[in-house]
Amino acid sequence: MAKRDRARVLMVQGTSSHAGKSVIATALCRIFARDGYQVAPFKAQNMSLNSYATPDGGEIGRSQAVQAAAALVAPRVEMNPVLLKPEGDRRSQLVLMGRPRAVASAREYHELKPRIWTQITSALDQLRSEFDVVVMEGAGSPAEVNLKDHDIVNMRVALHANAPVLLVGDIDRGGIFAQLVGTMVLLEPEERALVCGHVINKFRGDPSLLTSGLGFLHERTGVPVAGVVPYFNDIHIPEEDSVGLGADPETNGDDAIDVAVMRLPHIANFDDFDPLRHEAGVRVRYVGRESEFGDPDLVVIPGSKTTVADLDWLRAQGLDARITDARRRGTSVVGICAGYQMLGQELLDPDGVESAVRQSRGLGLLPTTTIFRSDKATHQVRGRVARDEGLLGRCRGAEVVAYEIHMGETSGTDSASPFVLESRSQKQVELPDGALDAEGLTLGTYLHGLFHNRGVRRSILACAGARRGLGVVSTEDDIDPSAEYDKLASLVRHHLDMGLVYRAMGLKR
């Protein structure tokens, strides 16, 4: 068999965080895949509390898992060799090649970077040996002069791979010309030489009004504008950053099933709730203060990287009392991962794994106790619903596809668990998961992605809405993620000069 040539590479960098790098990279993954290439995404270092379990039980950033899905390949740890998950006290958990290795401060992490760099380059080289195209993504801005000496994610990666770079700026924030010109000025000559095109992202209005500005950019930087991508809100791609969280303005009527998601300071895997936001007749609100709590039909406590600290935050805001009082009055409550742990009677941390607090009192809505362990569970799972009371009253036996990412074991329920896992990291098992209270209105589970399962989601909503006599609106099938990636790819292909991109990469279309 002929040896595969090293993959061609393209890097997407941005003038700032939230400029749209991840979305553009996701679109390019699908474009190249639809053009017949085998494509892999790559981000050397991701700092995010949104993570995902690979089929073999590794942990990577959620955005690289999304990009892998767009590229029509399975996610793997080489696609995101370094994941930093922020904790309190300016420290982060370091996940290296899919496994937690340390908890480090910024200074301690900088000292580890020489060793980490070799793993980053090895991961990228491995992908390049197996795929035709690797779409790489940077982080933040490549022009942060105070951080460049420690760079392992932006121009240092591009230089290692000799990758052409698309520089993305967010015009919706204003100052697009200062963003792009200023970034180019602050780059070193060899770095500027890699930039093959500017991308103006999130544009609203008449593109003809930009014509003189595009010429200015080309003249001032020597780099053409590769595209002007319009702002959109009708293509559903998971958000990478919590800055994207907010209520859905189209479902704010009084007759909507009102879902209040606690906006924890260290909220994790918040795309768990995207399917709720896309349900007709459902309003999702992210609640960060007691005054915002209202009278919801369903309260959801999401995942968190710092369970005890965020539980203390709930109490400091007065939200703990609002949640328990609402439950006493018949409101349904669901806790996922850290939220499940918070719902119990007690949280124990004898070895200081999660925090310095050895014992914490939970919200007391489930008869469970959580003990934090040093081993981290990261699994893709399949299972089924094993109960038919309350929130799960309409979906007993339904299949559940989800994933686990947690440090801690929860036990103590005196009744059958609501879910039975039958496959975990591609191995057959029969394991219980979660807890359901006697009334069936308080549900806790470690299963991220629970609401992505239509039968379970609609059963929970139906039960929660029944409190005010609200039914679940009859709708068509769920949003098809693959169709959304195709829509995104079509939009970006139409507004991006793919001829320029292909030429810069040395590829034939």
VOPAVO-612165 format. One record per residue (C-alpha): residue number from 1; x, y, z. Coordinates in Angstrom, 3 decimals, decimal comma. Layout:
<recs>
REC   k     east    north       up
REC NUM        X        Y        Z
...
</recs>
This chain:
<recs>
REC   k     east    north       up
REC   1    0,000    0,000    0,000
REC   2    1,368    3,425   -0,955
REC   3    2,411    5,644    1,923
REC   4    0,009    8,534    2,529
REC   5    1,415   12,021    1,948
REC   6    1,341   14,360    4,935
REC   7   -1,991   16,124    5,157
REC   8   -2,341   19,663    3,875
REC   9   -3,139   22,102    6,641
REC  10   -5,101   25,300    7,135
REC  11   -5,258   27,324   10,321
REC  12   -8,081   29,591   11,497
REC  13   -6,991   32,269   13,942
REC  14   -8,907   35,230   15,325
REC  15   -8,343   38,798   16,393
REC  16   -9,986   37,994   19,732
REC  17  -11,932   35,396   21,620
REC  18  -15,458   34,793   20,285
REC  19  -14,540   36,149   16,850
REC  20  -16,022   33,017   15,308
REC  21  -12,925   30,853   14,813
REC  22  -14,662   27,657   15,919
REC  23  -17,650   28,205   13,634
REC  24  -15,493   28,987   10,586
REC  25  -13,284   25,964   11,319
REC  26  -16,381   23,783   11,685
REC  27  -17,696   24,993    8,324
REC  28  -14,342   24,306    6,652
REC  29  -14,266   20,779    8,079
REC  30  -17,612   20,050    6,429
REC  31  -16,656   21,830    3,171
REC  32  -13,485   19,771    2,726
REC  33  -15,290   16,570    3,710
REC  34  -18,046   17,237    1,166
REC  35  -15,333   17,919   -1,417
REC  36  -14,071   14,374   -0,929
REC  37  -11,189   14,788    1,492
REC  38  -10,608   12,921    4,743
REC  39  -10,529   15,730    7,282
REC  40   -9,490   16,084   10,917
REC  41   -9,866   19,132   13,177
REC  42   -7,054   20,152   15,515
REC  43   -6,721   22,629   18,366
REC  44   -3,480   22,380   20,302
REC  45   -4,879   23,860   23,502
REC  46   -8,456   24,555   24,459
REC  47   -9,543   26,291   27,661
REC  48  -13,153   25,352   28,218
REC  49  -15,555   23,738   30,655
REC  50  -17,447   22,300   27,687
REC  51  -15,882   18,908   27,056
REC  52  -16,758   15,600   25,451
REC  53  -15,875   11,929   25,828
REC  54  -14,268   10,190   22,865
REC  55  -15,327    6,625   21,985
REC  56  -12,324    5,188   23,843
REC  57  -12,969    7,242   26,985
REC  58  -10,665   10,237   26,463
REC  59  -11,718   13,826   27,120
REC  60  -11,432   16,681   24,603
REC  61  -12,977   20,101   24,095
REC  62  -16,579   20,021   22,919
REC  63  -15,773   22,265   19,962
REC  64  -13,333   19,706   18,529
REC  65  -15,962   16,985   18,925
REC  66  -18,375   19,211   16,990
REC  67  -15,760   19,804   14,299
REC  68  -15,102   16,057   14,059
REC  69  -18,822   15,474   13,520
REC  70  -18,780   18,135   10,798
REC  71  -15,794   16,370    9,230
REC  72  -17,690   13,040    9,342
REC  73  -15,075   11,354   11,553
REC  74  -15,014   10,080   15,124
REC  75  -13,514   12,416   17,731
REC  76  -10,139   11,424   19,185
REC  77   -7,718   12,854   21,714
REC  78   -5,127   13,897   19,100
REC  79   -7,612   16,504   17,871
REC  80   -7,265   18,424   21,158
REC  81   -4,153   17,246   22,983
REC  82   -4,390   19,898   25,724
REC  83   -7,624   20,827   27,486
REC  84   -7,574   23,272   30,395
REC  85  -10,639   23,248   32,657
REC  86  -10,656   26,334   34,897
REC  87  -11,179   25,844   38,620
REC  88  -11,192   28,346   41,455
REC  89   -8,144   30,244   42,737
REC  90   -6,766   30,856   39,218
REC  91   -5,962   27,198   38,692
REC  92   -7,004   24,782   35,978
REC  93   -7,176   21,055   35,588
REC  94   -4,764   19,981   32,859
REC  95   -6,177   17,257   30,612
REC  96   -3,343   15,957   28,434
REC  97   -4,055   13,538   25,599
REC  98   -7,492   12,893   27,024
REC  99   -6,499   12,229   30,659
REC 100   -6,305   14,547   33,693
REC 101   -2,647   15,028   34,655
REC 102   -2,450   17,914   37,112
REC 103   -4,097   20,971   38,607
REC 104   -1,846   23,933   37,925
REC 105   -1,636   27,706   38,164
REC 106   -0,763   29,712   35,054
REC 107    2,866   29,949   36,155
REC 108    3,091   26,221   36,866
REC 109    1,497   25,458   33,522
REC 110    4,024   27,651   31,679
REC 111    6,803   25,607   33,271
REC 112    5,243   22,417   31,875
REC 113    4,896   23,733   28,329
REC 114    8,241   22,535   26,924
REC 115    7,231   18,937   27,645
REC 116    3,654   19,543   26,511
REC 117    4,817   21,013   23,192
REC 118    6,317   17,682   22,127
REC 119    2,976   15,975   22,727
REC 120    1,167   18,664   20,739
REC 121    3,452   18,287   17,737
REC 122    3,298   14,489   17,949
REC 123   -0,510   14,610   17,970
REC 124   -0,603   16,940   14,971
REC 125    1,951   14,867   13,072
REC 126   -0,089   11,735   13,774
REC 127   -3,224   13,318   12,322
REC 128   -1,282   14,534    9,298
REC 129   -0,098   10,981    8,643
REC 130   -3,678    9,646    8,597
REC 131   -5,785   12,363    6,963
REC 132   -5,792   14,412    3,758
REC 133   -6,570   17,752    5,403
REC 134   -6,190   19,055    8,951
REC 135   -8,159   22,199    9,836
REC 136   -6,419   23,817   12,787
REC 137   -7,892   26,391   15,148
REC 138   -6,088   28,918   17,290
REC 139   -7,181   30,377   20,620
REC 140   -7,851   33,957   21,612
REC 141   -5,548   36,204   19,595
REC 142   -2,070   35,521   18,163
REC 143   -1,074   39,113   18,982
REC 144   -1,155   38,972   22,784
REC 145    2,403   40,239   23,219
REC 146    2,544   39,324   26,910
REC 147    1,743   35,681   26,110
REC 148    3,686   35,078   22,907
REC 149    6,779   33,717   24,636
REC 150    4,616   30,869   25,926
REC 151    2,519   30,331   22,782
REC 152    1,684   26,713   21,975
REC 153   -1,645   27,218   20,212
REC 154   -1,441   30,031   17,642
REC 155    1,451   31,083   15,411
REC 156    3,898   28,617   16,888
REC 157    1,638   25,807   15,661
REC 158    1,193   27,476   12,277
REC 159    4,960   27,847   11,891
REC 160    5,548   24,237   12,901
REC 161    3,148   23,057   10,200
REC 162    3,932   25,847    7,710
REC 163    0,180   26,391    7,612
REC 164   -1,609   29,165    5,716
REC 165   -3,701   31,184    8,157
REC 166   -7,153   32,735    7,816
REC 167   -7,431   35,646   10,259
REC 168  -11,022   36,110   11,471
REC 169  -12,388   39,358   12,914
REC 170  -15,804   40,037   14,450
REC 171  -17,350   43,094   12,796
REC 172  -20,435   42,876   15,024
REC 173  -18,321   44,138   17,922
REC 174  -17,090   47,121   15,906
REC 175  -13,547   48,191   15,117
REC 176  -12,961   45,501   12,497
REC 177  -10,211   47,417   10,658
REC 178   -8,338   48,128   13,875
REC 179   -8,708   44,460   14,826
REC 180   -7,229   43,112   11,606
REC 181   -4,598   45,786   10,926
REC 182   -3,527   45,908   14,570
REC 183   -3,138   42,131   14,727
REC 184   -1,027   42,112   11,562
REC 185    1,209   44,921   12,890
REC 186    1,900   42,973   16,092
REC 187    2,861   39,765   14,309
REC 188    6,446   38,934   13,465
REC 189    7,385   39,042    9,748
REC 190    7,483   35,248    9,408
REC 191    4,057   35,070   11,069
REC 192    2,530   37,732    8,816
REC 193    3,815   35,797    5,816
REC 194    1,546   32,873    6,748
REC 195   -1,669   34,929    6,746
REC 196   -3,335   34,196    3,401
REC 197   -6,623   35,996    3,925
REC 198   -8,771   38,067    6,253
REC 199  -12,298   36,937    7,108
REC 200  -14,808   39,537    8,276
REC 201  -17,305   37,600   10,358
REC 202  -20,829   38,304   11,680
REC 203  -21,598   41,058    9,169
REC 204  -25,051   42,663    9,149
REC 205  -26,228   44,966    6,379
REC 206  -25,265   45,844    2,828
REC 207  -21,867   44,334    1,812
REC 208  -21,344   47,097   -0,767
REC 209  -20,787   49,515    2,101
REC 210  -17,594   47,600    2,923
REC 211  -15,989   47,890   -0,511
REC 212  -13,635   50,762    0,249
REC 213  -12,683   49,187    3,568
REC 214  -11,781   45,879    1,935
REC 215   -9,457   47,677   -0,442
REC 216   -7,891   49,512    2,485
REC 217   -7,222   46,230    4,301
REC 218   -5,522   44,730    1,272
REC 219   -3,435   47,818    0,662
REC 220   -2,471   48,289    4,319
REC 221   -1,647   44,638    5,129
REC 222   -0,810   43,130    1,739
REC 223   -3,348   40,380    2,474
REC 224   -6,664   40,060    0,595
REC 225  -10,045   39,751    2,252
REC 226  -11,005   36,109    1,720
REC 227  -14,628   36,619    2,665
REC 228  -17,356   38,527    4,453
REC 229  -19,508   36,020    6,341
REC 230  -22,949   37,265    7,402
REC 231  -24,369   37,117   10,900
REC 232  -26,840   34,258   11,271
REC 233  -29,162   32,910   13,955
REC 234  -30,987   30,202   12,026
REC 235  -28,205   27,595   11,954
REC 236  -27,889   25,607   15,155
REC 237  -24,282   24,806   16,061
REC 238  -23,328   24,235   19,742
REC 239  -21,792   27,271   21,417
REC 240  -18,229   26,912   22,681
REC 241  -18,302   29,714   25,270
REC 242  -20,838   30,588   27,947
REC 243  -20,935   34,158   26,541
REC 244  -23,433   32,704   24,072
REC 245  -25,910   31,720   26,775
REC 246  -29,238   33,519   26,897
REC 247  -32,982   33,151   26,718
REC 248  -34,757   32,285   23,510
REC 249  -36,731   35,453   22,722
REC 250  -39,176   33,632   20,459
REC 251  -40,663   31,474   23,223
REC 252  -41,260   33,978   26,017
REC 253  -45,052   33,709   26,135
REC 254  -46,925   32,968   29,342
REC 255  -48,143   29,678   27,888
REC 256  -44,604   28,335   27,399
REC 257  -43,170   25,652   29,658
REC 258  -40,721   27,684   31,727
REC 259  -37,309   26,076   32,257
REC 260  -34,899   27,797   34,657
REC 261  -31,278   26,650   34,256
REC 262  -29,020   27,743   37,095
REC 263  -26,177   29,776   35,596
REC 264  -23,411   28,470   37,819
REC 265  -20,119   30,403   37,815
REC 266  -18,332   27,331   36,450
REC 267  -21,190   25,954   34,336
REC 268  -20,007   23,065   32,161
REC 269  -21,420   21,312   29,104
REC 270  -24,202   23,852   28,734
REC 271  -25,030   22,553   25,262
REC 272  -26,931   19,897   27,235
REC 273  -29,826   22,370   27,061
REC 274  -29,799   23,223   23,350
REC 275  -32,609   20,716   22,604
REC 276  -34,811   22,436   25,191
REC 277  -34,193   25,812   23,563
REC 278  -35,238   24,397   20,190
REC 279  -38,539   22,946   21,458
REC 280  -41,642   24,859   20,423
REC 281  -43,578   26,127   23,431
REC 282  -40,581   26,026   25,775
REC 283  -38,747   28,987   27,288
REC 284  -35,234   28,447   28,633
REC 285  -33,894   31,043   31,061
REC 286  -30,404   31,123   32,597
REC 287  -30,788   32,264   36,196
REC 288  -27,920   33,860   38,087
REC 289  -29,777   35,827   40,807
REC 290  -32,640   35,121   43,180
REC 291  -34,644   37,962   41,621
REC 292  -34,553   36,109   38,273
REC 293  -35,893   32,822   39,610
REC 294  -39,622   33,435   39,097
REC 295  -42,013   30,486   39,138
REC 296  -40,532   27,930   36,720
REC 297  -42,093   24,648   35,696
REC 298  -38,714   22,920   35,560
REC 299  -35,494   23,773   37,380
REC 300  -32,245   22,387   35,985
REC 301  -28,941   22,383   37,860
REC 302  -26,218   21,813   35,249
REC 303  -22,719   20,405   35,338
REC 304  -19,825   22,271   36,933
REC 305  -16,071   21,845   37,285
REC 306  -16,253   23,041   40,920
REC 307  -19,257   21,381   42,504
REC 308  -18,772   22,525   46,099
REC 309  -17,845   26,110   45,202
REC 310  -20,856   26,421   42,910
REC 311  -23,115   24,888   45,551
REC 312  -21,860   27,543   47,971
REC 313  -22,602   30,146   45,273
REC 314  -26,205   28,885   44,999
REC 315  -26,553   29,403   48,737
REC 316  -24,940   32,840   48,653
REC 317  -27,446   33,909   45,984
REC 318  -30,392   32,500   47,934
REC 319  -31,121   30,151   45,036
REC 320  -30,824   27,001   47,155
REC 321  -33,915   27,986   49,163
REC 322  -35,808   28,961   46,025
REC 323  -35,068   25,575   44,439
REC 324  -36,107   23,524   47,472
REC 325  -39,211   25,658   48,046
REC 326  -40,223   25,341   44,396
REC 327  -39,809   21,575   44,610
REC 328  -42,057   21,430   47,692
REC 329  -44,704   23,312   45,701
REC 330  -44,631   20,757   42,875
REC 331  -41,988   22,120   40,507
REC 332  -39,860   19,491   38,787
REC 333  -36,090   19,522   39,345
REC 334  -33,359   17,863   37,260
REC 335  -29,671   17,778   38,158
REC 336  -27,022   16,686   35,677
REC 337  -23,540   15,612   36,779
REC 338  -22,475   18,192   39,402
REC 339  -26,145   19,199   39,629
REC 340  -26,964   15,585   40,525
REC 341  -24,299   15,651   43,244
REC 342  -25,721   18,918   44,649
REC 343  -29,227   17,435   44,908
REC 344  -28,117   14,818   47,444
REC 345  -27,800   14,870   51,203
REC 346  -24,030   15,106   51,511
REC 347  -20,846   15,558   49,488
REC 348  -17,639   14,056   50,906
REC 349  -14,091   14,778   49,755
REC 350  -11,762   12,992   52,196
REC 351   -8,704   13,322   49,948
REC 352   -9,275   16,908   48,796
REC 353   -9,830   15,854   45,190
REC 354  -12,456   18,444   44,273
REC 355  -11,686   21,162   46,826
REC 356  -10,229   21,766   50,286
REC 357  -13,699   21,285   51,817
REC 358  -13,947   17,758   53,191
REC 359  -17,691   17,662   53,843
REC 360  -20,582   19,677   52,411
REC 361  -24,322   19,585   52,888
REC 362  -26,306   19,078   49,696
REC 363  -29,740   20,439   48,841
REC 364  -31,364   17,352   50,359
REC 365  -33,776   16,632   47,497
REC 366  -32,398   13,143   46,813
REC 367  -31,390   10,450   49,354
REC 368  -27,848   10,216   48,025
REC 369  -24,255   10,798   49,100
REC 370  -21,375   11,660   46,767
REC 371  -17,753   10,794   47,498
REC 372  -15,184   12,484   45,261
REC 373  -12,516   10,164   43,875
REC 374   -9,271   10,886   42,046
REC 375  -10,245    8,699   39,099
REC 376  -12,167   10,584   36,418
REC 377  -15,000    8,842   34,567
REC 378  -15,087    9,782   30,877
REC 379  -17,289    7,520   28,786
REC 380  -19,656    7,487   25,864
REC 381  -22,658    5,447   27,022
REC 382  -25,820    3,815   25,809
REC 383  -28,583    2,646   28,085
REC 384  -32,298    2,668   28,687
REC 385  -34,886    4,238   30,954
REC 386  -35,704    1,832   33,784
REC 387  -38,464    3,730   35,647
REC 388  -41,892    4,980   34,614
REC 389  -42,839    7,438   37,369
REC 390  -43,163   11,196   37,242
REC 391  -40,656   12,811   34,901
REC 392  -39,974    9,472   33,200
REC 393  -43,594    8,351   33,118
REC 394  -43,841    8,395   29,329
REC 395  -40,536    6,856   28,302
REC 396  -39,823    3,621   30,194
REC 397  -37,610    1,404   28,069
REC 398  -36,514    4,251   25,784
REC 399  -32,910    4,175   24,598
REC 400  -30,583    6,840   26,002
REC 401  -27,385    7,890   24,219
REC 402  -25,167   10,151   26,331
REC 403  -21,726   10,620   27,852
REC 404  -20,197   10,856   31,322
REC 405  -17,478   13,232   32,525
REC 406  -17,185   13,392   36,301
REC 407  -15,016   12,846   39,355
REC 408  -17,128   11,286   42,072
REC 409  -19,348    8,334   42,917
REC 410  -22,922    8,819   44,065
REC 411  -24,821    6,204   46,042
REC 412  -27,452    5,749   48,711
REC 413  -30,769    5,765   46,875
REC 414  -33,137    3,186   48,343
REC 415  -35,030    2,610   45,105
REC 416  -34,227    1,417   41,620
REC 417  -32,118    3,794   39,527
REC 418  -33,914    5,613   36,704
REC 419  -31,385    4,511   34,053
REC 420  -29,484    1,341   33,273
REC 421  -26,289    1,636   31,228
REC 422  -25,737   -1,184   28,739
REC 423  -22,630    0,119   26,929
REC 424  -19,809    2,219   28,337
REC 425  -16,764    3,186   26,248
REC 426  -17,756    0,482   23,751
REC 427  -17,854   -2,265   26,410
REC 428  -21,028   -4,118   27,395
REC 429  -22,078   -3,389   30,973
REC 430  -25,163   -3,363   33,149
REC 431  -24,773   -0,461   35,516
REC 432  -27,327    1,736   37,299
REC 433  -27,247    5,506   36,927
REC 434  -29,002    8,307   38,708
REC 435  -31,746    8,732   41,270
REC 436  -35,445    9,637   41,248
REC 437  -37,343   10,751   44,318
REC 438  -40,535    9,095   45,595
REC 439  -42,807   11,484   43,680
REC 440  -40,782   11,137   40,503
REC 441  -40,294   14,913   40,269
REC 442  -36,626   15,176   41,295
REC 443  -34,229   13,485   38,893
REC 444  -30,454   13,273   39,140
REC 445  -28,102   11,697   36,618
REC 446  -24,501   11,716   35,424
REC 447  -25,665   11,567   31,803
REC 448  -24,631   14,587   29,769
REC 449  -26,720   14,796   26,619
REC 450  -29,829   13,494   28,394
REC 451  -32,082   16,106   26,768
REC 452  -30,761   15,205   23,323
REC 453  -32,829   12,017   23,642
REC 454  -36,236   13,012   22,287
REC 455  -38,373   10,527   24,217
REC 456  -36,791   11,365   27,566
REC 457  -36,850   15,108   26,914
REC 458  -40,496   15,173   25,927
REC 459  -41,507   13,011   28,893
REC 460  -39,734   15,405   31,281
REC 461  -41,313   18,447   29,641
REC 462  -44,780   16,889   29,658
REC 463  -44,565   16,132   33,357
REC 464  -43,148   19,565   34,197
REC 465  -45,779   21,371   32,124
REC 466  -48,657   19,423   33,665
REC 467  -48,235   21,507   36,818
REC 468  -49,880   24,434   34,991
REC 469  -51,919   22,359   32,575
REC 470  -49,447   22,883   29,737
REC 471  -48,864   20,203   27,164
REC 472  -45,875   19,549   24,941
REC 473  -46,359   21,074   21,504
REC 474  -46,444   18,526   18,715
REC 475  -43,420   19,087   16,480
REC 476  -41,531   17,386   13,709
REC 477  -38,348   15,421   14,314
REC 478  -35,437   16,958   16,222
REC 479  -32,958   19,222   14,524
REC 480  -30,582   17,088   12,461
REC 481  -27,018   18,135   13,396
REC 482  -25,628   16,906   10,076
REC 483  -28,108   19,059    8,167
REC 484  -27,070   22,057   10,281
REC 485  -23,410   21,465    9,417
REC 486  -24,383   21,310    5,738
REC 487  -26,266   24,604    6,044
REC 488  -23,290   26,218    7,748
REC 489  -20,903   24,882    5,102
REC 490  -23,115   26,190    2,295
REC 491  -23,292   29,628    3,869
REC 492  -19,543   29,897    4,428
REC 493  -18,679   28,415    1,025
REC 494  -20,889   31,048   -0,634
REC 495  -19,216   33,941    1,191
REC 496  -15,629   32,677    1,387
REC 497  -13,219   32,613   -1,561
REC 498  -12,560   28,879   -1,517
REC 499  -10,396   29,225   -4,608
REC 500   -8,034   31,387   -2,564
REC 501   -8,133   28,867    0,284
REC 502   -7,390   25,909   -1,959
REC 503   -4,513   27,730   -3,658
REC 504   -2,996   28,706   -0,326
REC 505   -3,105   25,065    0,775
REC 506   -1,719   23,752   -2,502
REC 507   -4,838   21,614   -3,016
REC 508   -6,932   20,930   -6,071
REC 509  -10,660   21,519   -5,688
</recs>
